[in-house]
Amino acid sequence: MTTAIADSSITPSAVDPTRPTPTTDSLPRRFADFATLGEALDYAATGSRGLNFHDARGTLTRPYPFSELRDDARAMACRLIAAGVAPEDRIALVAETGPEFAALFFGVVYAGAWPVPLPLPTSFGGRESYIEQLRVQLSSCDPTMLIYPNELAQMAGDAATLAGVQGIDWSEFATREAGEVALPTADADSIAYLQYSSGSTRFPHGVAITHAALLNNLAAHSHGMEVRDSDRCVSWLPWYHDMGLVGCFLSPVANQVSTDYLKTEDFARRPLAWLDLISRNEGTTLSYSPTFGYDICARRMSSQTRASDRFDLARWRVAGNGADMIRPDVMQAFVDAFADAGFQASAFLPSYGLAEATLAVSIMPPGEGIRVELVEETQLSGGSADGGRPQRYRAIVNCGKPVRDMVVEIREEDGTPLPERAIGKVWCRGTSVMVGYFRDDPATAACMVDGWLDTGDMGYMSDGYLYIVGRAKDMIIVNGRNHWPQDIEWAVEQLPGFKAGDIAAFAITTPGGEETPAVLVQCRSSDESERTRLRDEIRERVRSVTGMNCVIELIPPRTLPRTSSGKLSRAKARNLYLSGDIKPYDIAA
């Protein structure tokens, strides 16, 4: 999606449009040691580095120095204040990768309000699904306005109308007068932005992050990656996801790193353009991706093609990996495909984080690459090996050491700390942990105790390193996208003949190491042909809502386990299914 630039405040200035912003700069680097995000941009703007936007083929379309971003953002802040925006108002922004969103995001910050990045539409689900997702998130964050690119005016405008929110096309907003007004002064404890941590269309949680939390985390991960004066970043990650927004947009500003961007949809169409961009920009040393990004690039390389004929990846110092479970086999396939182009396996930098901790919780020290340990599968769910079954092991990736100012503990279900190498729930505490979920005290209380955050993930510590083995919480993450099981279950409940409590959705790991959703559905029909029809109908329904192919299993009535309070226990259902104690109907493929 290409947005026309309609205002002088975001029109290219005298900067050479054919040359990206420089990698090196005479401005002394500061590692995000600022009180507020606005202060960080003010400092970056005194240098010559900046952001650079590229088209689908990796051709530079717009160099955007931090100095221009600052000027544009302050003009946007004046427009917002003139439109009646007050400190602590929420301003929802559709997060398209480009100078318009960048200027608006920082403009909201300068105006003392809270930017709320919202997603772009995906290739599945369709118009109505996207409108509903926006409507629910708008209802959750209660913004003063929703600002969106012209291409999405109809869908985003409809969502704004349904939520009772003012909808504004950002090309129109940028033409408004930007008279000089006094900008409010933020403090470190003020909220900087709201981040929606899940992909849920029904149960959104807006994570409230302060300036102090944000800058602390940005400093921590820049120190963890050992950012250098000669570093440059390339990213295709979406700006509505915490890794894309915090790690690849806000961090380059706060740590003064020139960055080159491909839009996410352009990466999806031409994945190898990512590696082309890394190869062409001689200073590029930093780039992050979920596992699936490395996977799709390795798969696109022909065995008859020499990677060195097209790519030069020898300078890629930090090949970050996060956002979903890290698969060693995929990383090895990437090394096999691109070692010829100079890529070194030691460049891989596994990490672990979540929006509720701003972003980074642990990072592998640069140069150590991917390290794995084999863990017997029954231990991963807290059980012990069954002597009657053959043992199966899974490779668990080392996700590094806790970042600066972050403390990690592994605990029992009741909160009791566990010793070294014991698997339990991962808790963390530090300056960058969220204030809480916006206007959702029960959800906040459910995961935060005395400053400690229950991440909802399972893992263990070994020699100061964190190993993540899976999720205790219900969220299902496939290809870097978050899916709540309630959304999948709700989709099935809409089909005739099913009701709440008949369905349990959870993630399982295939023998190949991939994570996929499994959906257990209690079926009352005894007719085999009817069961086949129902299974196929359920599969298509889930695919239309989530875009995923799920394992669909029909099971007898009254099979799904309940908690003592009568609620569905997904964790127990998963364990019973994997152990063979829940036996699905045998249905022909």
C-alpha positions as semicolon CSV with decimal commas, in nm:
position;residue;x (nm);y (nm);z (nm)
1;M;0,000;0,000;0,000
2;T;0,154;0,329;-0,114
3;T;0,030;0,644;0,052
4;A;0,051;0,976;-0,130
5;I;0,235;1,244;0,063
6;A;0,007;1,545;0,067
7;D;0,171;1,800;0,296
8;S;0,488;2,005;0,298
9;S;0,562;1,886;0,652
10;I;0,623;1,535;0,523
11;T;0,739;1,618;0,175
12;P;1,107;1,543;0,102
13;S;1,326;1,846;0,162
14;A;1,669;1,921;0,022
15;V;1,793;1,576;0,122
16;D;1,923;1,384;-0,179
17;P;1,636;1,141;-0,251
18;T;1,875;0,894;-0,414
19;R;2,099;0,852;-0,109
20;P;2,004;0,688;0,221
21;T;2,090;0,851;0,550
22;P;2,447;0,773;0,653
23;T;2,547;0,480;0,869
24;T;2,811;0,669;1,066
25;D;2,777;1,011;1,227
26;S;2,989;1,254;1,426
27;L;2,711;1,277;1,687
28;P;2,821;1,088;2,000
29;R;2,599;0,782;2,043
30;R;2,378;0,767;2,350
31;F;2,222;0,436;2,446
32;A;1,865;0,551;2,508
33;D;1,967;0,735;2,828
34;F;1,684;0,986;2,799
35;A;1,392;1,070;3,026
36;T;1,131;1,060;2,751
37;L;1,088;0,940;2,393
38;G;1,049;1,299;2,271
39;E;1,383;1,387;2,428
40;A;1,538;1,089;2,246
41;L;1,416;1,214;1,907
42;D;1,529;1,568;1,988
43;Y;1,882;1,437;2,038
44;A;1,882;1,207;1,733
45;A;1,765;1,502;1,522
46;T;2,093;1,685;1,587
47;G;2,277;1,419;1,386
48;S;2,254;1,303;1,025
49;R;2,122;0,948;1,063
50;G;1,760;0,849;1,002
51;L;1,501;0,614;0,857
52;N;1,492;0,500;0,495
53;F;1,190;0,359;0,311
54;H;1,217;0,123;0,015
55;D;0,974;-0,017;-0,240
56;A;0,895;-0,386;-0,304
57;R;1,218;-0,429;-0,502
58;G;1,430;-0,264;-0,237
59;T;1,473;0,064;-0,425
60;L;1,505;0,366;-0,198
61;T;1,191;0,580;-0,218
62;R;1,238;0,815;0,077
63;P;1,534;0,893;0,302
64;Y;1,394;1,044;0,622
65;P;1,659;1,198;0,853
66;F;1,571;1,214;1,221
67;S;1,586;1,594;1,189
68;E;1,298;1,587;0,936
69;L;1,106;1,337;1,147
70;R;1,134;1,569;1,447
71;D;1,015;1,875;1,251
72;D;0,725;1,682;1,098
73;A;0,628;1,532;1,434
74;R;0,620;1,872;1,606
75;A;0,401;2,007;1,324
76;M;0,171;1,706;1,369
77;A;0,158;1,775;1,744
78;C;0,042;2,130;1,674
79;R;-0,231;2,002;1,441
80;L;-0,346;1,751;1,702
81;I;-0,365;2,013;1,975
82;A;-0,554;2,246;1,739
83;A;-0,798;1,957;1,682
84;G;-0,865;1,945;2,056
85;V;-0,632;1,662;2,156
86;A;-0,534;1,684;2,523
87;P;-0,264;1,504;2,727
88;E;-0,350;1,138;2,797
89;D;-0,601;1,120;2,511
90;R;-0,557;0,805;2,305
91;I;-0,495;0,853;1,934
92;A;-0,534;0,533;1,730
93;L;-0,307;0,505;1,426
94;V;-0,314;0,238;1,157
95;A;0,050;0,133;1,159
96;E;0,158;0,136;0,796
97;T;0,537;0,141;0,757
98;G;0,621;0,486;0,625
99;P;0,704;0,847;0,713
100;E;0,337;0,936;0,771
101;F;0,293;0,694;1,060
102;A;0,636;0,780;1,200
103;A;0,554;1,153;1,209
104;L;0,208;1,092;1,355
105;F;0,336;0,854;1,624
106;F;0,592;1,103;1,751
107;G;0,347;1,388;1,696
108;V;0,105;1,223;1,938
109;V;0,392;1,179;2,186
110;Y;0,492;1,547;2,158
111;A;0,126;1,641;2,211
112;G;0,128;1,452;2,541
113;A;-0,130;1,201;2,418
114;W;-0,087;0,823;2,382
115;P;-0,040;0,672;2,036
116;V;-0,211;0,337;1,986
117;P;-0,074;0,147;1,682
118;L;-0,339;-0,071;1,519
119;P;-0,289;-0,344;1,256
120;L;-0,315;-0,343;0,881
121;P;-0,555;-0,593;0,720
122;T;-0,421;-0,942;0,655
123;S;-0,469;-1,157;0,348
124;F;-0,733;-1,367;0,520
125;G;-1,055;-1,299;0,709
126;G;-1,171;-1,033;0,463
127;R;-1,316;-0,688;0,502
128;E;-1,569;-0,762;0,776
129;S;-1,312;-0,942;0,993
130;Y;-1,073;-0,645;0,975
131;I;-1,345;-0,392;1,051
132;E;-1,452;-0,595;1,352
133;Q;-1,094;-0,624;1,480
134;L;-1,047;-0,248;1,458
135;R;-1,389;-0,182;1,616
136;V;-1,312;-0,399;1,919
137;Q;-0,966;-0,251;1,971
138;L;-1,106;0,100;1,933
139;S;-1,373;0,021;2,192
140;S;-1,099;-0,105;2,423
141;C;-0,864;0,194;2,402
142;D;-1,142;0,459;2,373
143;P;-0,946;0,697;2,146
144;T;-1,026;1,056;2,052
145;M;-0,968;0,973;1,685
146;L;-0,848;0,706;1,443
147;I;-0,605;0,825;1,174
148;Y;-0,546;0,598;0,875
149;P;-0,398;0,590;0,522
150;N;-0,619;0,680;0,230
151;E;-0,617;0,324;0,092
152;L;-0,794;0,202;0,406
153;A;-1,035;0,495;0,435
154;Q;-1,345;0,287;0,374
155;M;-1,270;-0,003;0,609
156;A;-1,106;0,204;0,883
157;G;-1,374;0,470;0,846
158;D;-1,647;0,210;0,892
159;A;-1,473;0,075;1,202
160;A;-1,445;0,426;1,346
161;T;-1,815;0,489;1,282
162;L;-1,914;0,163;1,450
163;A;-1,697;0,246;1,753
164;G;-1,824;0,605;1,772
165;V;-1,476;0,744;1,704
166;Q;-1,375;1,027;1,471
167;G;-1,203;0,882;1,164
168;I;-0,948;1,092;0,973
169;D;-0,756;1,024;0,652
170;W;-0,396;1,113;0,732
171;S;-0,335;1,275;0,393
172;E;-0,620;1,517;0,477
173;F;-0,495;1,571;0,831
174;A;-0,149;1,661;0,703
175;T;-0,290;1,953;0,499
176;R;-0,433;2,129;0,803
177;E;-0,270;2,443;0,935
178;A;0,002;2,373;1,190
179;G;0,022;2,697;1,386
180;E;0,281;2,716;1,660
181;V;0,148;2,618;2,002
182;A;0,316;2,536;2,331
183;L;0,376;2,164;2,355
184;P;0,325;1,994;2,691
185;T;0,621;1,855;2,881
186;A;0,611;1,482;2,950
187;D;0,780;1,315;3,245
188;A;0,941;0,975;3,266
189;D;0,648;0,819;3,451
190;S;0,390;0,929;3,193
191;I;0,244;0,671;2,957
192;A;0,428;0,677;2,623
193;Y;0,194;0,451;2,420
194;L;-0,047;0,157;2,430
195;Q;0,052;-0,168;2,260
196;Y;-0,199;-0,438;2,179
197;S;-0,013;-0,756;2,271
198;S;-0,242;-1,019;2,122
199;G;-0,398;-1,083;1,786
200;S;-0,737;-1,131;1,949
201;T;-1,045;-0,980;1,789
202;R;-1,255;-1,046;2,100
203;F;-1,027;-1,011;2,403
204;P;-0,783;-0,725;2,335
205;H;-0,537;-0,619;2,603
206;G;-0,382;-0,273;2,568
207;V;-0,040;-0,278;2,734
208;A;0,042;0,058;2,897
209;I;0,414;0,144;2,872
210;T;0,572;0,449;3,037
211;H;0,856;0,655;2,891
212;A;1,083;0,524;3,169
213;A;0,996;0,161;3,091
214;L;1,046;0,212;2,719
215;L;1,382;0,389;2,741
216;N;1,507;0,139;2,999
217;N;1,428;-0,151;2,767
218;L;1,573;0,022;2,461
219;A;1,896;0,085;2,651
220;A;1,901;-0,272;2,780
221;H;1,870;-0,438;2,442
222;S;2,115;-0,199;2,272
223;H;2,369;-0,290;2,539
224;G;2,273;-0,657;2,502
225;M;2,334;-0,647;2,126
226;E;2,651;-0,442;2,182
227;V;2,538;-0,178;1,930
228;R;2,835;-0,007;1,762
229;D;2,885;0,325;1,582
230;S;2,918;0,135;1,253
231;D;2,591;-0,058;1,290
232;R;2,298;-0,020;1,049
233;C;1,962;-0,198;1,064
234;V;1,726;-0,350;0,805
235;S;1,367;-0,445;0,894
236;W;1,045;-0,570;0,735
237;L;0,864;-0,627;1,066
238;P;0,521;-0,462;1,109
239;W;0,501;-0,154;1,328
240;Y;0,192;-0,280;1,510
241;H;0,389;-0,573;1,657
242;D;0,613;-0,511;1,960
243;M;0,929;-0,640;1,788
244;G;0,869;-0,418;1,485
245;L;0,747;-0,111;1,675
246;V;0,985;-0,115;1,972
247;G;1,282;-0,308;1,839
248;C;1,299;-0,176;1,483
249;F;1,137;0,170;1,494
250;L;1,167;0,326;1,841
251;S;1,505;0,169;1,920
252;P;1,677;0,311;1,608
253;V;1,556;0,657;1,714
254;A;1,658;0,625;2,080
255;N;1,993;0,465;1,991
256;Q;2,056;0,675;1,676
257;V;2,082;0,390;1,423
258;S;2,009;0,445;1,053
259;T;1,752;0,187;0,942
260;D;1,622;0,064;0,606
261;Y;1,264;-0,061;0,574
262;L;1,066;-0,290;0,350
263;K;0,693;-0,303;0,406
264;T;0,576;-0,630;0,557
265;E;0,349;-0,707;0,262
266;D;0,641;-0,652;0,022
267;F;0,852;-0,898;0,220
268;A;0,567;-1,150;0,205
269;R;0,560;-1,124;-0,176
270;R;0,937;-1,118;-0,229
271;P;1,113;-1,250;0,085
272;L;1,459;-1,248;-0,069
273;A;1,432;-0,869;-0,115
274;W;1,511;-0,857;0,258
275;L;1,848;-1,022;0,198
276;D;1,905;-0,812;-0,114
277;L;1,867;-0,499;0,099
278;I;2,110;-0,630;0,359
279;S;2,359;-0,712;0,082
280;R;2,334;-0,375;-0,097
281;N;2,364;-0,153;0,209
282;E;2,726;-0,206;0,300
283;G;2,688;-0,097;0,659
284;T;2,401;-0,334;0,744
285;T;2,489;-0,542;1,048
286;L;2,158;-0,573;1,240
287;S;1,834;-0,739;1,135
288;Y;1,567;-0,935;1,322
289;S;1,304;-1,188;1,216
290;P;1,079;-1,454;1,363
291;T;1,175;-1,811;1,271
292;F;0,933;-1,821;0,977
293;G;1,117;-1,533;0,805
294;Y;1,440;-1,733;0,794
295;D;1,243;-2,041;0,691
296;I;1,075;-1,881;0,390
297;C;1,405;-1,737;0,266
298;A;1,581;-2,073;0,290
299;R;1,294;-2,239;0,104
300;R;1,306;-1,979;-0,176
301;M;1,669;-2,057;-0,257
302;S;1,710;-2,308;-0,538
303;S;1,964;-2,585;-0,476
304;Q;2,106;-2,499;-0,820
305;T;2,166;-2,135;-0,726
306;R;2,481;-2,009;-0,559
307;A;2,383;-1,764;-0,287
308;S;2,710;-1,576;-0,340
309;D;2,600;-1,487;-0,694
310;R;2,328;-1,264;-0,548
311;F;2,394;-1,193;-0,180
312;D;2,672;-1,066;0,044
313;L;2,580;-1,143;0,405
314;A;2,929;-1,144;0,556
315;R;2,872;-0,817;0,746
316;W;2,549;-0,934;0,909
317;R;2,667;-0,930;1,271
318;V;2,337;-0,975;1,457
319;A;2,072;-1,196;1,296
320;G;1,813;-1,165;1,571
321;N;1,550;-1,429;1,626
322;G;1,237;-1,394;1,839
323;A;0,856;-1,358;1,848
324;D;0,785;-1,730;1,819
325;M;0,944;-2,062;1,917
326;I;1,293;-2,083;1,766
327;R;1,346;-2,399;1,560
328;P;1,708;-2,518;1,529
329;D;1,634;-2,712;1,209
330;V;1,513;-2,397;1,035
331;M;1,818;-2,202;1,148
332;Q;2,045;-2,477;1,017
333;A;1,862;-2,476;0,683
334;F;1,923;-2,100;0,659
335;V;2,292;-2,147;0,730
336;D;2,311;-2,422;0,468
337;A;2,142;-2,199;0,211
338;F;2,342;-1,880;0,273
339;A;2,683;-1,977;0,413
340;D;2,810;-1,947;0,055
341;A;2,712;-1,577;0,070
342;G;2,920;-1,524;0,384
343;F;2,649;-1,574;0,646
344;Q;2,793;-1,704;0,973
345;A;2,591;-1,920;1,213
346;S;2,745;-1,729;1,504
347;A;2,547;-1,423;1,390
348;F;2,221;-1,577;1,515
349;L;2,105;-1,401;1,829
350;P;1,811;-1,577;1,999
351;S;1,606;-1,365;2,235
352;Y;1,291;-1,377;2,440
353;G;1,047;-1,101;2,517
354;L;0,687;-0,985;2,524
355;A;0,494;-0,659;2,500
356;E;0,413;-0,671;2,872
357;A;0,787;-0,628;2,941
358;T;0,805;-0,354;2,670
359;L;1,004;-0,598;2,454
360;A;1,328;-0,769;2,559
361;V;1,354;-1,001;2,861
362;S;1,662;-1,199;2,758
363;I;1,918;-1,178;2,476
364;M;2,195;-1,416;2,374
365;P;2,539;-1,253;2,395
366;P;2,651;-1,165;2,041
367;G;2,869;-1,426;1,876
368;E;2,743;-1,725;2,077
369;G;2,488;-1,825;1,813
370;I;2,221;-2,089;1,871
371;R;2,274;-2,337;2,152
372;V;2,028;-2,615;2,228
373;E;1,961;-2,874;2,494
374;L;1,757;-3,192;2,457
375;V;1,467;-3,227;2,699
376;E;1,246;-3,535;2,735
377;E;0,896;-3,439;2,618
378;T;0,708;-3,555;2,926
379;Q;0,912;-3,309;3,135
380;L;0,787;-3,022;2,922
381;S;0,436;-3,057;3,063
382;G;0,554;-3,122;3,418
383;G;0,522;-3,500;3,406
384;S;0,770;-3,782;3,435
385;A;0,878;-4,037;3,177
386;D;0,641;-4,333;3,134
387;G;0,845;-4,650;3,129
388;G;0,591;-4,809;2,897
389;R;0,642;-4,555;2,619
390;P;0,957;-4,478;2,419
391;Q;1,123;-4,155;2,524
392;R;1,104;-3,859;2,284
393;Y;1,327;-3,556;2,310
394;R;1,282;-3,201;2,186
395;A;1,559;-2,951;2,119
396;I;1,514;-2,645;2,340
397;V;1,689;-2,325;2,231
398;N;1,891;-2,110;2,469
399;C;1,729;-1,764;2,465
400;G;2,018;-1,585;2,631
401;K;2,071;-1,399;2,956
402;P;1,831;-1,155;3,121
403;V;1,887;-0,804;2,985
404;R;2,021;-0,525;3,203
405;D;1,789;-0,437;3,495
406;M;1,574;-0,748;3,436
407;V;1,544;-1,032;3,687
408;V;1,401;-1,369;3,583
409;E;1,269;-1,641;3,814
410;I;1,126;-1,985;3,740
411;R;0,836;-2,070;3,971
412;E;0,595;-2,345;4,060
413;E;0,225;-2,294;3,986
414;D;0,181;-2,168;4,344
415;G;0,462;-1,914;4,304
416;T;0,737;-2,107;4,483
417;P;1,078;-2,040;4,319
418;L;1,233;-2,343;4,152
419;P;1,600;-2,444;4,143
420;E;1,838;-2,451;3,846
421;R;1,718;-2,659;3,547
422;A;1,370;-2,716;3,692
423;I;1,092;-2,640;3,442
424;G;0,825;-2,398;3,559
425;K;0,654;-2,069;3,484
426;V;0,875;-1,778;3,377
427;W;0,838;-1,463;3,589
428;C;1,029;-1,139;3,539
429;R;1,070;-0,808;3,718
430;G;1,234;-0,487;3,603
431;T;1,193;-0,120;3,519
432;S;1,058;-0,201;3,173
433;V;0,764;-0,414;3,290
434;M;0,430;-0,258;3,198
435;V;0,217;-0,043;3,427
436;G;-0,070;-0,279;3,348
437;Y;-0,342;-0,343;3,093
438;F;-0,537;-0,029;3,005
439;R;-0,863;-0,013;3,202
440;D;-0,845;-0,385;3,282
441;D;-0,754;-0,426;3,648
442;P;-0,864;-0,793;3,669
443;A;-0,640;-0,892;3,375
444;T;-0,352;-0,693;3,528
445;A;-0,396;-0,855;3,869
446;A;-0,404;-1,198;3,705
447;C;-0,047;-1,162;3,574
448;M;0,125;-0,911;3,805
449;V;0,215;-0,963;4,172
450;D;0,434;-0,720;4,370
451;G;0,602;-0,589;4,055
452;W;0,662;-0,937;3,915
453;L;0,513;-1,030;3,576
454;D;0,389;-1,381;3,508
455;T;0,488;-1,412;3,142
456;G;0,261;-1,710;3,089
457;D;0,552;-1,903;2,939
458;M;0,730;-2,216;3,062
459;G;1,107;-2,247;3,086
460;Y;1,409;-2,311;3,300
461;M;1,737;-2,142;3,392
462;S;2,078;-2,300;3,337
463;D;2,409;-2,126;3,416
464;G;2,242;-1,786;3,393
465;Y;2,075;-1,856;3,056
466;L;1,700;-1,879;2,996
467;Y;1,551;-2,170;2,801
468;I;1,189;-2,135;2,686
469;V;1,009;-2,467;2,645
470;G;0,656;-2,352;2,563
471;R;0,356;-2,158;2,682
472;A;0,159;-2,207;2,998
473;K;-0,087;-1,942;2,891
474;D;-0,343;-2,014;2,624
475;M;-0,207;-1,797;2,343
476;I;-0,116;-1,979;2,022
477;I;0,166;-1,826;1,816
478;V;0,211;-1,944;1,458
479;N;0,441;-1,770;1,208
480;G;0,486;-1,477;1,445
481;R;0,111;-1,410;1,472
482;N;-0,078;-1,435;1,800
483;H;-0,408;-1,621;1,816
484;W;-0,624;-1,658;2,124
485;P;-0,787;-2,003;2,151
486;Q;-1,110;-1,832;2,253
487;D;-1,129;-1,683;1,903
488;I;-1,095;-2,027;1,742
489;E;-1,346;-2,180;1,982
490;W;-1,591;-1,896;1,925
491;A;-1,564;-1,946;1,547
492;V;-1,665;-2,313;1,586
493;E;-1,944;-2,224;1,829
494;Q;-2,113;-2,023;1,553
495;L;-2,172;-2,341;1,353
496;P;-2,510;-2,514;1,405
497;G;-2,506;-2,790;1,664
498;F;-2,217;-2,665;1,878
499;K;-2,213;-2,460;2,196
500;A;-1,970;-2,304;2,442
501;G;-1,778;-2,576;2,622
502;D;-1,780;-2,816;2,327
503;I;-1,449;-2,693;2,189
504;A;-1,091;-2,670;2,317
505;A;-0,813;-2,512;2,111
506;F;-0,444;-2,523;2,203
507;A;-0,100;-2,541;2,045
508;I;0,086;-2,867;1,981
509;T;0,430;-2,933;1,838
510;T;0,449;-3,155;1,532
511;P;0,723;-3,421;1,500
512;G;0,903;-3,177;1,268
513;G;0,918;-2,915;1,546
514;E;0,653;-2,682;1,404
515;E;0,384;-2,536;1,626
516;T;0,028;-2,581;1,503
517;P;-0,316;-2,540;1,663
518;A;-0,521;-2,845;1,753
519;V;-0,897;-2,812;1,799
520;L;-1,089;-3,077;1,993
521;V;-1,463;-3,069;1,929
522;Q;-1,720;-3,275;2,119
523;C;-1,943;-3,437;1,857
524;R;-2,282;-3,594;1,928
525;S;-2,336;-3,752;1,586
526;S;-2,281;-4,128;1,546
527;D;-2,297;-4,114;1,166
528;E;-1,949;-4,142;1,014
529;S;-2,031;-3,945;0,699
530;E;-2,183;-3,667;0,912
531;R;-1,869;-3,658;1,127
532;T;-1,656;-3,621;0,813
533;R;-1,875;-3,335;0,695
534;L;-1,859;-3,162;1,032
535;R;-1,481;-3,195;1,054
536;D;-1,437;-3,043;0,708
537;E;-1,683;-2,763;0,788
538;I;-1,501;-2,685;1,113
539;R;-1,164;-2,682;0,936
540;E;-1,288;-2,434;0,677
541;R;-1,451;-2,217;0,941
542;V;-1,130;-2,194;1,145
543;R;-0,924;-2,126;0,832
544;S;-1,155;-1,840;0,730
545;V;-1,119;-1,673;1,071
546;T;-0,748;-1,731;1,142
547;G;-0,588;-1,813;0,808
548;M;-0,443;-2,130;0,965
549;N;-0,476;-2,498;0,885
550;C;-0,550;-2,666;1,218
551;V;-0,558;-3,025;1,339
552;I;-0,931;-3,092;1,386
553;E;-1,029;-3,384;1,610
554;L;-1,386;-3,488;1,687
555;I;-1,423;-3,649;2,029
556;P;-1,711;-3,805;2,228
557;P;-1,943;-3,584;2,437
558;R;-1,842;-3,504;2,797
559;T;-1,475;-3,574;2,717
560;L;-1,321;-3,230;2,769
561;P;-1,187;-3,179;3,124
562;R;-1,307;-2,905;3,356
563;T;-1,150;-2,711;3,641
564;S;-1,289;-2,731;3,994
565;S;-1,502;-2,426;3,914
566;G;-1,646;-2,590;3,604
567;K;-1,441;-2,402;3,345
568;L;-1,278;-2,567;3,045
569;S;-0,918;-2,668;3,121
570;R;-0,725;-2,633;2,796
571;A;-0,395;-2,725;2,958
572;K;-0,537;-3,053;3,089
573;A;-0,715;-3,121;2,759
574;R;-0,384;-3,078;2,579
575;N;-0,199;-3,313;2,813
576;L;-0,473;-3,578;2,790
577;Y;-0,475;-3,553;2,410
578;L;-0,096;-3,581;2,380
579;S;-0,085;-3,876;2,622
580;G;-0,355;-4,061;2,428
581;D;-0,608;-4,050;2,712
582;I;-0,847;-3,847;2,495
583;K;-0,924;-4,069;2,197
584;P;-1,068;-3,893;1,889
585;Y;-1,311;-4,064;1,655
586;D;-1,139;-4,245;1,370
587;I;-1,241;-4,048;1,061
588;A;-1,106;-4,114;0,714
589;A;-0,894;-3,834;0,571
